[in-house]
Amino acid sequence: MTIIRFAFAISLLGGTASWGDGALAAEGRFYAGLTGSAEAQDGRYHKETYRKGATQGHSEHDDADESVYGWGAVLGYRWPLSADGRVHLSGELEGMYHSGELHGQLAGICAGHPPPCTRSSDSWPDEWWLEKDFSWGATLKFGVKASVLHADDSLYVLAGFRRVHTDFRIQFSGCPTTAGCPPGTYITNESIAYERDFDAWTAGAGWETRLAEDVGLQLEVRYTDYERESWVSVPPEVVVPAALTGRDIGLSLRVLRYF
C-alpha cells in the first residue's frame, strides 16, 4: 500500500496522464524512485576442522533457504539509442535495506560417538544464521518500446553488480581441550558473530509502463549470485576454515519519477 500511495502522489506532481509515444522525449532524462522486493534466498555454510599441522580433517556443509524482503531507493539516467527514443539504455545506482534471515544446523562429526564432541579436533555442532542487512549496486538496462498494455510500454534486460552486507552468527557446543573433557565441562551455547560483505552479480528482465507522463512503474525479475566468502579461525590446537555462498531470485516493484 505504501508504494501505491507513493505512485499516486507522484502522478499528481507529474501532471496530466498521457499514454502516447510522446510520454518520454527522445533526449536523455534523469529519474529517481522507490523500490520494494520479495526474494527467495538460498545459502550454504561449509566448515572444515583439523589439527594444526594436519592436512585432513572433518568437513561439513549445510544448505538453507528463506523468503526475504527489501525496500530502498534508486537514481538513474536514461539515454535514447534511436532518434525516436524507442531503443534506450539506462544506468542506475540503487541502495536497499533487507529483512529476513537464513537458519541452518551442522550436525557435528565426533570421534566415534554422537555429539557432544569431546575433542577440539572434532567438528562441533554449529547452529547458524545468515541475515541479509543492506546492499547497494550499479545496473545497466537495455530496453525497447513494446505495446504490452500501452503504446509507450518498454521491455528490457539488465545486468549489474551488487555489494551485500550480511550478519553471520554461529552457536556451538563441544570440548575446549585436546585431552578430552569429563561430563559437565562442555562449552555450551557459545556464540560468535561475524560481519560478511559479498560481491554479487545480477541479471534479469523487466517491464515498464506509464502511470503519468513523467511517472513510470517497473516490474522486474532478478537473479543474483554471491561470490564465495571464506575465512579461517584458529582456536587452540585446531584450524577451522569456513565459507559462505548464496544466491537469490527476486521480484521487485519500482515507481520512478522522470525529470
Backbone as CSV, one residue per row, in Angstrom:
resi,resn,N_x,N_y,N_z,CA_x,CA_y,CA_z,C_x,C_y,C_z
1,MET,0.811,-1.198,0.000,0.000,0.000,0.000,0.850,1.257,0.000
2,THR,2.004,1.242,0.661,2.887,2.411,0.695,3.352,2.781,-0.700
3,ILE,3.744,1.766,-1.516,4.214,2.045,-2.868,3.077,2.604,-3.721
4,ILE,1.858,2.112,-3.543,0.726,2.606,-4.318,0.444,4.058,-3.973
5,ARG,0.497,4.411,-2.672,0.280,5.801,-2.282,1.363,6.698,-2.864
6,PHE,2.625,6.204,-2.845,3.732,6.973,-3.407,3.516,7.218,-4.898
7,ALA,3.083,6.195,-5.620,2.841,6.338,-7.054,1.744,7.346,-7.324
8,PHE,0.673,7.335,-6.507,-0.431,8.262,-6.711,0.007,9.691,-6.453
9,ALA,0.813,9.901,-5.398,1.269,11.250,-5.083,2.158,11.810,-6.186
10,ILE,3.067,10.980,-6.706,3.957,11.456,-7.760,3.190,11.708,-9.049
11,SER,2.154,10.898,-9.313,1.373,11.114,-10.525,0.679,12.473,-10.488
12,LEU,0.294,12.941,-9.289,-0.302,14.258,-9.168,0.720,15.346,-9.473
13,LEU,1.960,15.136,-9.036,3.026,16.093,-9.318,3.434,16.056,-10.778
14,GLY,3.301,14.888,-11.397,3.769,14.728,-12.767,2.876,15.356,-13.802
15,GLY,1.647,15.780,-13.446,0.781,16.430,-14.416,-0.235,15.457,-14.972
16,THR,-0.867,15.841,-16.059,-1.928,15.060,-16.673,-1.389,13.776,-17.256
17,ALA,-2.092,12.661,-17.057,-1.642,11.365,-17.572,-1.629,11.389,-19.094
18,SER,-0.642,10.670,-19.656,-0.514,10.582,-21.111,0.024,9.220,-21.462
19,TRP,-0.605,8.563,-22.464,-0.190,7.222,-22.841,0.368,7.192,-24.261
20,GLY,0.610,8.311,-24.863,1.099,8.344,-26.236,2.580,8.116,-26.325
21,ASP,3.101,8.065,-27.567,4.522,7.866,-27.781,5.338,9.041,-27.285
22,GLY,4.721,10.193,-27.006,5.460,11.354,-26.542,5.686,11.378,-25.056
23,ALA,5.300,10.317,-24.321,5.437,10.313,-22.866,6.883,10.424,-22.437
24,LEU,7.803,9.867,-23.198,9.230,10.054,-22.945,9.844,10.689,-24.178
25,ALA,10.460,11.840,-23.985,11.092,12.524,-25.104,12.312,11.758,-25.571
26,ALA,12.801,12.121,-26.771,13.914,11.386,-27.361,15.256,11.872,-26.860
27,GLU,15.288,12.699,-25.787,16.548,13.093,-25.184,16.730,12.350,-23.865
28,GLY,17.984,12.339,-23.355,18.243,11.648,-22.107,17.544,12.322,-20.938
29,ARG,17.196,11.528,-19.921,16.484,12.053,-18.756,16.957,11.356,-17.487
30,PHE,17.091,12.135,-16.406,17.339,11.579,-15.087,16.032,11.035,-14.509
31,TYR,16.155,10.072,-13.601,14.990,9.585,-12.878,15.385,9.153,-11.470
32,ALA,14.410,9.144,-10.565,14.597,8.681,-9.191,13.323,7.988,-8.750
33,GLY,13.442,7.116,-7.766,12.243,6.423,-7.333,12.449,5.534,-6.130
34,LEU,11.404,4.790,-5.790,11.392,3.834,-4.686,11.212,2.426,-5.230
35,THR,11.749,1.469,-4.504,11.649,0.068,-4.935,11.377,-0.830,-3.735
36,GLY,10.593,-1.868,-3.956,10.343,-2.903,-2.956,10.496,-4.272,-3.602
37,SER,10.982,-5.264,-2.857,11.258,-6.571,-3.459,10.926,-7.699,-2.499
38,ALA,10.612,-8.863,-3.088,10.484,-10.124,-2.364,11.437,-11.111,-3.019
39,GLU,12.250,-11.810,-2.221,13.314,-12.658,-2.755,13.288,-14.040,-2.129
40,ALA,13.513,-15.056,-2.944,13.744,-16.416,-2.467,15.255,-16.602,-2.389
41,GLN,15.800,-16.666,-1.175,17.247,-16.687,-0.966,17.714,-18.077,-0.531
42,ASP,18.818,-18.532,-1.120,19.466,-19.787,-0.749,20.879,-19.487,-0.257
43,GLY,21.344,-20.274,0.710,22.700,-20.105,1.212,23.303,-21.427,1.636
44,ARG,24.635,-21.501,1.583,25.356,-22.695,2.022,26.500,-22.282,2.954
45,TYR,26.570,-22.965,4.101,27.655,-22.785,5.058,28.508,-24.047,5.032
46,HIS,29.817,-23.874,4.805,30.750,-25.003,4.729,31.850,-24.802,5.765
47,LYS,32.202,-25.889,6.486,33.211,-25.801,7.545,34.091,-27.038,7.534
48,GLU,35.381,-26.839,7.758,36.334,-27.932,7.971,36.978,-27.753,9.341
49,THR,37.396,-28.845,9.941,38.083,-28.801,11.232,39.220,-29.813,11.211
50,TYR,40.459,-29.353,11.489,41.582,-30.286,11.579,42.645,-29.745,12.529
51,ARG,43.470,-30.668,13.062,44.542,-30.281,13.974,45.586,-29.436,13.247
52,LYS,46.220,-28.542,13.970,47.307,-27.760,13.385,48.407,-28.694,12.912
53,GLY,48.896,-28.476,11.709,49.921,-29.314,11.114,49.366,-30.455,10.291
54,ALA,48.084,-30.782,10.429,47.471,-31.855,9.649,46.971,-31.302,8.320
55,THR,46.753,-32.173,7.375,46.248,-31.774,6.061,44.822,-32.251,5.812
56,GLN,44.319,-33.122,6.674,42.966,-33.620,6.531,42.245,-33.569,7.862
57,GLY,40.926,-33.433,7.774,40.116,-33.386,8.980,38.669,-33.680,8.652
58,HIS,37.772,-33.090,9.402,36.346,-33.279,9.200,35.796,-32.134,8.354
59,SER,34.884,-32.469,7.437,34.279,-31.473,6.552,32.762,-31.624,6.585
60,GLU,32.053,-30.497,6.722,30.595,-30.498,6.751,30.059,-29.300,5.970
61,HIS,28.841,-29.426,5.469,28.158,-28.270,4.893,26.664,-28.401,5.142
62,ASP,25.985,-27.259,5.080,24.541,-27.232,5.294,23.942,-26.160,4.392
63,ASP,22.769,-26.463,3.813,22.052,-25.531,2.945,20.770,-25.058,3.635
64,ALA,20.403,-23.806,3.368,19.169,-23.250,3.922,18.547,-22.317,2.891
65,ASP,17.238,-22.160,2.962,16.553,-21.220,2.071,15.451,-20.524,2.850
66,GLU,15.133,-19.304,2.416,14.138,-18.497,3.121,13.656,-17.387,2.201
67,SER,12.479,-16.855,2.471,11.971,-15.679,1.771,12.392,-14.429,2.542
68,VAL,12.967,-13.465,1.854,13.394,-12.208,2.468,12.780,-11.051,1.682
69,TYR,12.773,-9.877,2.295,12.132,-8.714,1.697,13.060,-7.515,1.763
70,GLY,12.865,-6.573,0.845,13.723,-5.406,0.816,12.983,-4.179,0.331
71,TRP,13.527,-3.003,0.656,12.976,-1.734,0.199,14.124,-0.730,0.110
72,GLY,14.010,0.209,-0.834,15.101,1.155,-1.000,14.788,2.226,-2.020
73,ALA,15.844,2.869,-2.531,15.714,3.981,-3.458,16.655,3.783,-4.632
74,VAL,16.316,4.420,-5.770,17.094,4.267,-6.994,17.268,5.633,-7.652
75,LEU,18.434,5.848,-8.269,18.726,7.066,-9.029,19.386,6.643,-10.337
76,GLY,18.882,7.165,-11.473,19.424,6.717,-12.752,19.317,7.755,-13.851
77,TYR,19.819,7.366,-15.028,19.762,8.213,-16.220,19.462,7.316,-17.413
78,ARG,18.581,7.791,-18.288,18.145,7.017,-19.448,18.563,7.724,-20.733
79,TRP,19.325,6.982,-21.577,19.793,7.518,-22.863,18.987,6.910,-24.009
80,PRO,18.533,7.713,-24.973,17.928,7.137,-26.177,19.024,6.630,-27.116
81,LEU,18.808,5.473,-27.713,19.756,4.917,-28.678,19.219,5.005,-30.104
82,SER,18.021,5.531,-30.248,17.448,5.758,-31.577,16.813,7.147,-31.583
83,ALA,16.609,7.705,-32.764,16.119,9.074,-32.881,14.751,9.252,-32.234
84,ASP,13.921,8.241,-32.270,12.582,8.353,-31.693,12.521,7.869,-30.243
85,GLY,13.660,7.460,-29.701,13.699,7.020,-28.313,13.119,5.650,-28.052
86,ARG,12.817,4.894,-29.087,12.196,3.583,-28.883,13.191,2.544,-28.356
87,VAL,14.463,2.721,-28.652,15.515,1.866,-28.100,16.304,2.719,-27.111
88,HIS,16.553,2.208,-25.937,17.167,3.048,-24.904,18.068,2.218,-23.991
89,LEU,18.973,2.924,-23.325,19.908,2.342,-22.360,19.834,3.155,-21.084
90,SER,19.755,2.475,-19.946,19.693,3.150,-18.649,20.829,2.673,-17.761
91,GLY,21.371,3.588,-16.988,22.348,3.260,-15.960,21.851,3.782,-14.634
92,GLU,21.938,2.965,-13.575,21.368,3.400,-12.300,22.148,2.883,-11.102
93,LEU,21.996,3.594,-9.993,22.516,3.214,-8.691,21.334,2.947,-7.771
94,GLU,21.453,1.908,-6.934,20.350,1.517,-6.064,20.876,1.096,-4.706
95,GLY,20.201,1.520,-3.652,20.514,1.085,-2.299,19.278,0.495,-1.652
96,MET,19.448,-0.620,-0.907,18.300,-1.301,-0.317,18.616,-1.823,1.086
97,TYR,17.599,-1.803,1.947,17.634,-2.499,3.224,16.810,-3.779,3.096
98,HIS,17.194,-4.818,3.863,16.558,-6.125,3.741,16.147,-6.642,5.116
99,SER,15.147,-7.516,5.131,14.718,-8.186,6.364,14.545,-9.674,6.077
100,GLY,14.781,-10.491,7.090,14.715,-11.951,6.941,16.096,-12.565,7.035
101,GLU,16.171,-13.826,7.452,17.459,-14.485,7.607,17.352,-15.981,7.317
102,LEU,18.488,-16.555,6.907,18.609,-18.000,6.741,18.998,-18.628,8.072
103,HIS,18.542,-19.859,8.299,18.837,-20.559,9.544,19.109,-22.020,9.231
104,GLY,20.245,-22.549,9.724,20.595,-23.933,9.471,21.328,-24.567,10.637
105,GLN,21.700,-25.844,10.466,22.336,-26.605,11.538,23.344,-27.583,10.955
106,LEU,24.608,-27.510,11.410,25.593,-28.560,11.148,25.510,-29.568,12.290
107,ALA,25.346,-30.847,11.947,25.108,-31.868,12.976,26.343,-32.136,13.838
108,GLY,27.544,-31.920,13.283,28.765,-32.229,14.012,29.285,-33.618,13.699
109,ILE,30.607,-33.777,13.719,31.258,-35.074,13.491,32.199,-35.317,14.659
110,CYS,31.852,-36.273,15.520,32.636,-36.565,16.713,33.405,-37.878,16.533
111,ALA,34.353,-38.113,17.403,35.226,-39.283,17.299,34.517,-40.529,17.810
112,GLY,33.746,-41.183,16.915,33.162,-42.477,17.236,31.934,-42.438,18.116
113,HIS,31.350,-41.256,18.339,30.142,-41.194,19.159,29.353,-39.948,18.763
114,PRO,28.072,-39.903,19.093,27.273,-38.727,18.745,27.656,-37.515,19.590
115,PRO,27.278,-36.297,19.176,27.563,-35.090,19.974,26.939,-35.204,21.362
116,PRO,27.500,-34.521,22.388,28.544,-33.503,22.237,29.926,-34.097,22.021
117,CYS,30.722,-33.415,21.199,32.080,-33.872,20.907,32.979,-33.634,22.107
118,THR,34.002,-34.497,22.269,34.881,-34.421,23.432,36.325,-34.125,23.065
119,ARG,36.587,-33.715,21.809,37.938,-33.315,21.405,37.828,-32.043,20.584
120,SER,38.812,-31.146,20.721,38.785,-29.898,19.964,38.973,-30.142,18.479
121,SER,39.559,-31.278,18.095,39.760,-31.570,16.675,38.526,-32.164,16.021
122,ASP,37.480,-32.465,16.810,36.211,-32.879,16.220,35.526,-31.680,15.572
123,SER,34.568,-31.966,14.722,33.749,-30.903,14.136,32.530,-30.704,15.020
124,TRP,32.561,-29.657,15.831,31.478,-29.440,16.785,30.188,-29.043,16.057
125,PRO,29.027,-29.403,16.622,27.760,-28.979,16.014,27.647,-27.454,15.998
126,ASP,27.215,-26.904,14.875,27.023,-25.463,14.713,25.594,-25.180,14.286
127,GLU,24.888,-24.365,15.049,23.640,-23.769,14.569,24.006,-22.403,13.999
128,TRP,23.500,-22.077,12.814,23.962,-20.853,12.158,22.809,-20.036,11.589
129,TRP,23.046,-18.716,11.504,22.089,-17.754,10.964,22.830,-16.799,10.034
130,LEU,22.231,-16.499,8.892,22.776,-15.521,7.953,21.689,-14.497,7.658
131,GLU,21.911,-13.257,8.073,20.939,-12.187,7.896,21.434,-11.199,6.847
132,LYS,20.655,-11.022,5.810,20.951,-10.031,4.772,20.540,-8.661,5.304
133,ASP,21.506,-7.753,5.446,21.286,-6.487,6.134,20.959,-5.352,5.146
134,PHE,21.939,-4.949,4.354,21.697,-3.931,3.338,22.601,-4.198,2.144
135,SER,22.258,-3.578,0.998,23.040,-3.768,-0.218,22.972,-2.513,-1.065
136,TRP,23.945,-2.368,-1.950,23.916,-1.301,-2.941,24.473,-1.868,-4.240
137,GLY,24.129,-1.232,-5.356,24.586,-1.777,-6.629,24.451,-0.802,-7.774
138,ALA,25.069,-1.173,-8.891,25.005,-0.426,-10.143,24.495,-1.369,-11.224
139,THR,23.586,-0.883,-12.069,22.919,-1.722,-13.055,22.817,-1.008,-14.395
140,LEU,22.989,-1.763,-15.488,22.719,-1.291,-16.842,21.502,-2.017,-17.383
141,LYS,20.639,-1.261,-18.096,19.423,-1.833,-18.667,19.318,-1.449,-20.137
142,PHE,19.041,-2.446,-20.964,18.820,-2.218,-22.388,17.364,-2.529,-22.698
143,GLY,16.641,-1.513,-23.245,15.217,-1.703,-23.444,14.721,-1.241,-24.789
144,VAL,13.544,-1.719,-25.150,12.850,-1.310,-26.371,11.381,-1.100,-26.029
145,LYS,10.762,-0.136,-26.708,9.328,0.059,-26.518,8.561,-1.130,-27.082
146,ALA,7.538,-1.559,-26.346,6.714,-2.697,-26.764,5.307,-2.482,-26.229
147,SER,4.325,-2.594,-27.096,2.934,-2.358,-26.697,2.404,-3.564,-25.926
148,VAL,2.563,-3.508,-24.593,2.025,-4.559,-23.728,0.629,-4.158,-23.258
149,LEU,0.555,-3.093,-22.454,-0.734,-2.512,-22.078,-0.986,-1.192,-22.797
150,HIS,0.137,-0.467,-23.045,0.034,0.838,-23.678,1.152,0.982,-24.708
151,ALA,0.987,1.946,-25.622,1.949,2.110,-26.715,3.325,2.510,-26.215
152,ASP,3.403,3.150,-25.044,4.684,3.633,-24.541,5.333,2.671,-23.556
153,ASP,4.837,1.439,-23.412,5.472,0.443,-22.545,6.840,0.045,-23.088
154,SER,7.699,-0.482,-22.190,9.018,-0.968,-22.584,9.285,-2.325,-21.963
155,LEU,10.031,-3.150,-22.683,10.601,-4.380,-22.154,12.109,-4.214,-22.148
156,TYR,12.782,-4.757,-21.120,14.232,-4.553,-21.028,14.900,-5.750,-20.349
157,VAL,16.204,-5.865,-20.607,17.062,-6.819,-19.907,18.073,-6.015,-19.100
158,LEU,18.644,-6.633,-18.076,19.539,-5.902,-17.179,20.685,-6.790,-16.708
159,ALA,21.766,-6.141,-16.336,22.917,-6.813,-15.721,23.597,-5.811,-14.803
160,GLY,24.144,-6.292,-13.686,24.754,-5.362,-12.759,25.588,-6.033,-11.694
161,PHE,26.145,-5.196,-10.832,26.995,-5.607,-9.712,26.345,-5.126,-8.423
162,ARG,26.462,-5.955,-7.359,25.960,-5.549,-6.049,26.990,-5.869,-4.965
163,ARG,26.951,-5.078,-3.920,27.719,-5.320,-2.701,26.705,-5.556,-1.592
164,VAL,26.769,-6.738,-0.955,25.752,-7.145,0.010,26.401,-7.318,1.381
165,HIS,25.908,-6.580,2.369,26.408,-6.680,3.740,25.506,-7.615,4.533
166,THR,26.098,-8.586,5.221,25.336,-9.568,5.991,25.889,-9.688,7.409
167,ASP,25.060,-10.192,8.294,25.464,-10.575,9.653,25.353,-12.089,9.755
168,PHE,26.457,-12.740,10.171,26.510,-14.196,10.266,26.803,-14.575,11.707
169,ARG,26.006,-15.509,12.271,26.181,-15.940,13.648,26.213,-17.460,13.713
170,ILE,27.053,-17.990,14.586,27.053,-19.422,14.873,26.972,-19.632,16.384
171,GLN,26.350,-20.728,16.779,26.264,-21.135,18.178,26.664,-22.604,18.239
172,PHE,27.608,-22.928,19.107,28.183,-24.273,19.080,28.340,-24.839,20.487
173,SER,28.565,-26.158,20.546,28.864,-26.838,21.805,29.948,-27.859,21.558
174,GLY,30.812,-28.065,22.542,31.902,-29.016,22.407,32.846,-28.958,23.590
175,CYS,34.065,-29.463,23.399,35.048,-29.570,24.471,36.250,-28.681,24.159
176,PRO,36.757,-27.898,25.091,37.812,-26.934,24.792,39.232,-27.473,24.817
177,THR,39.469,-28.749,25.118,40.841,-29.252,25.217,41.010,-30.503,24.369
178,THR,42.243,-30.714,23.870,42.524,-31.896,23.063,42.582,-33.158,23.907
179,ALA,42.719,-33.032,25.217,42.790,-34.208,26.093,41.428,-34.820,26.365
180,GLY,40.371,-34.119,25.966,39.034,-34.610,26.248,38.487,-34.005,27.526
181,CYS,37.182,-34.046,27.689,36.525,-33.411,28.827,35.616,-34.398,29.533
182,PRO,35.619,-34.385,30.846,34.650,-35.208,31.566,33.256,-34.610,31.417
183,PRO,32.228,-35.413,31.700,30.850,-34.900,31.584,30.656,-33.634,32.419
184,GLY,29.894,-32.695,31.858,29.577,-31.471,32.580,30.523,-30.328,32.328
185,THR,31.605,-30.534,31.544,32.566,-29.451,31.323,32.566,-28.981,29.870
186,TYR,31.544,-29.302,29.126,31.471,-28.877,27.728,31.169,-27.379,27.628
187,ILE,31.678,-26.784,26.585,31.230,-25.442,26.232,29.842,-25.582,25.616
188,THR,28.879,-24.854,26.106,27.535,-24.913,25.542,27.036,-23.500,25.267
189,ASN,26.260,-23.382,24.188,25.636,-22.113,23.827,26.652,-20.986,23.649
190,GLU,27.863,-21.338,23.284,28.858,-20.323,22.925,28.513,-19.799,21.535
191,SER,28.582,-18.496,21.339,28.213,-17.926,20.049,29.276,-16.950,19.557
192,ILE,29.397,-16.865,18.240,30.321,-15.941,17.578,29.546,-15.239,16.472
193,ALA,29.766,-13.937,16.325,29.098,-13.155,15.290,30.146,-12.553,14.355
194,TYR,29.862,-12.582,13.067,30.731,-12.014,12.045,29.915,-11.059,11.172
195,GLU,30.593,-10.082,10.594,30.018,-9.289,9.516,30.704,-9.701,8.223
196,ARG,29.921,-10.056,7.205,30.467,-10.525,5.937,29.903,-9.687,4.796
197,ASP,30.799,-9.235,3.905,30.406,-8.477,2.716,30.626,-9.343,1.481
198,PHE,29.568,-9.508,0.694,29.630,-10.314,-0.524,29.659,-9.411,-1.759
199,ASP,30.483,-9.778,-2.727,30.347,-9.249,-4.082,29.374,-10.152,-4.823
200,ALA,28.469,-9.563,-5.589,27.434,-10.349,-6.262,27.170,-9.784,-7.647
201,TRP,26.797,-10.681,-8.562,26.422,-10.307,-9.925,24.958,-10.619,-10.141
202,THR,24.282,-9.717,-10.823,22.849,-9.883,-11.008,22.476,-9.733,-12.475
203,ALA,21.445,-10.456,-12.886,20.927,-10.386,-14.252,19.418,-10.583,-14.178
204,GLY,18.708,-10.042,-15.178,17.264,-10.202,-15.147,16.578,-9.495,-16.296
205,ALA,15.284,-9.298,-16.140,14.459,-8.670,-17.167,13.321,-7.931,-16.499
206,GLY,12.715,-6.981,-17.240,11.643,-6.202,-16.653,10.703,-5.614,-17.680
207,TRP,9.638,-5.045,-17.150,8.609,-4.379,-17.958,8.297,-3.050,-17.307
208,GLU,8.196,-1.999,-18.109,7.856,-0.672,-17.609,6.620,-0.151,-18.330
209,THR,5.710,0.425,-17.543,4.541,1.102,-18.103,4.434,2.473,-17.455
210,ARG,3.579,3.343,-17.990,3.480,4.708,-17.514,2.255,4.878,-16.623
211,LEU,2.473,5.558,-15.489,1.367,5.977,-14.638,0.939,7.400,-14.972
212,ALA,1.866,8.179,-15.517,1.619,9.542,-15.964,2.747,9.889,-16.923
213,GLU,2.728,11.106,-17.474,3.721,11.471,-18.483,5.144,11.302,-17.979
214,ASP,5.392,11.650,-16.701,6.740,11.591,-16.144,6.876,10.551,-15.041
215,VAL,5.944,9.637,-14.929,5.953,8.631,-13.867,5.877,7.234,-14.475
216,GLY,6.808,6.370,-14.096,6.838,5.011,-14.608,6.695,3.985,-13.500
217,LEU,6.131,2.843,-13.843,6.022,1.704,-12.936,6.760,0.536,-13.571
218,GLN,7.716,-0.068,-12.841,8.506,-1.178,-13.362,8.271,-2.435,-12.532
219,LEU,8.194,-3.565,-13.215,8.134,-4.873,-12.583,9.336,-5.673,-13.080
220,GLU,10.184,-6.147,-12.162,11.443,-6.793,-12.530,11.586,-8.164,-11.886
221,VAL,12.257,-9.054,-12.599,12.715,-10.328,-12.057,14.240,-10.332,-12.140
222,ARG,14.906,-10.655,-11.026,16.372,-10.649,-10.988,16.905,-11.937,-10.368
223,TYR,18.021,-12.398,-10.927,18.787,-13.498,-10.330,20.116,-12.925,-9.857
224,THR,20.477,-13.183,-8.602,21.715,-12.659,-8.025,22.553,-13.815,-7.500
225,ASP,23.827,-13.840,-7.875,24.746,-14.903,-7.452,25.866,-14.279,-6.625
226,TYR,26.060,-14.782,-5.399,27.048,-14.233,-4.477,28.374,-14.974,-4.619
227,GLU,29.457,-14.218,-4.738,30.762,-14.858,-4.766,31.092,-15.437,-3.389
228,ARG,31.898,-16.493,-3.390,32.246,-17.214,-2.153,32.988,-16.286,-1.184
229,GLU,32.552,-16.292,0.058,33.209,-15.531,1.126,33.773,-16.539,2.128
230,SER,35.095,-16.525,2.333,35.734,-17.535,3.183,36.643,-16.877,4.222
231,TRP,36.914,-17.612,5.300,37.781,-17.146,6.373,38.309,-18.357,7.122
232,VAL,39.298,-18.132,8.000,39.912,-19.211,8.768,39.961,-18.795,10.235
233,SER,39.398,-19.629,11.110,39.509,-19.440,12.556,40.598,-20.373,13.083
234,VAL,41.379,-19.899,14.075,42.472,-20.707,14.626,42.351,-20.739,16.149
235,PRO,41.381,-21.518,16.666,41.340,-21.719,18.113,42.530,-22.573,18.569
236,PRO,42.725,-22.763,19.876,43.848,-23.594,20.338,43.831,-24.988,19.717
237,GLU,44.959,-25.402,19.159,45.217,-26.758,18.679,44.572,-27.109,17.343
238,VAL,43.640,-26.279,16.815,42.947,-26.657,15.590,42.902,-25.483,14.612
239,VAL,42.587,-25.826,13.372,42.360,-24.834,12.309,40.957,-25.092,11.757
240,VAL,40.169,-24.018,11.573,38.785,-24.165,11.123,38.523,-23.224,9.934
241,PRO,38.828,-23.675,8.698,38.413,-22.894,7.529,36.899,-22.988,7.350
242,ALA,36.282,-21.882,6.951,34.831,-21.853,6.742,34.520,-20.968,5.543
243,ALA,33.332,-21.153,4.969,32.953,-20.378,3.792,31.436,-20.275,3.707
244,LEU,30.979,-19.198,3.070,29.570,-18.982,2.789,29.393,-18.690,1.305
245,THR,28.349,-19.223,0.713,27.956,-18.874,-0.643,26.440,-18.687,-0.654
246,GLY,25.919,-18.038,-1.691,24.481,-17.834,-1.747,24.014,-17.334,-3.094
247,ARG,22.705,-17.307,-3.250,22.064,-16.794,-4.459,20.625,-16.471,-4.107
248,ASP,19.989,-15.640,-4.913,18.570,-15.387,-4.716,17.898,-15.039,-6.035
249,ILE,16.608,-15.265,-6.078,15.745,-14.858,-7.183,14.714,-13.912,-6.601
250,GLY,14.624,-12.690,-7.165,13.756,-11.687,-6.591,12.785,-11.085,-7.592
251,LEU,11.648,-10.656,-7.080,10.650,-9.933,-7.851,10.504,-8.558,-7.207
252,SER,10.684,-7.490,-7.992,10.633,-6.145,-7.429,9.633,-5.272,-8.169
253,LEU,9.072,-4.335,-7.420,8.153,-3.328,-7.955,8.783,-1.967,-7.703
254,ARG,8.869,-1.142,-8.759,9.567,0.135,-8.669,8.686,1.245,-9.247
255,VAL,8.657,2.385,-8.548,7.949,3.568,-9.025,8.979,4.656,-9.277
256,LEU,9.031,5.185,-10.519,10.068,6.132,-10.933,9.455,7.468,-11.345
257,ARG,10.157,8.549,-11.040,9.789,9.891,-11.492,10.894,10.402,-12.418
258,TYR,10.547,10.704,-13.674,11.492,11.230,-14.651,11.525,12.759,-14.577
259,PHE,12.747,13.316,-14.806,12.930,14.763,-14.708,13.434,15.335,-16.027
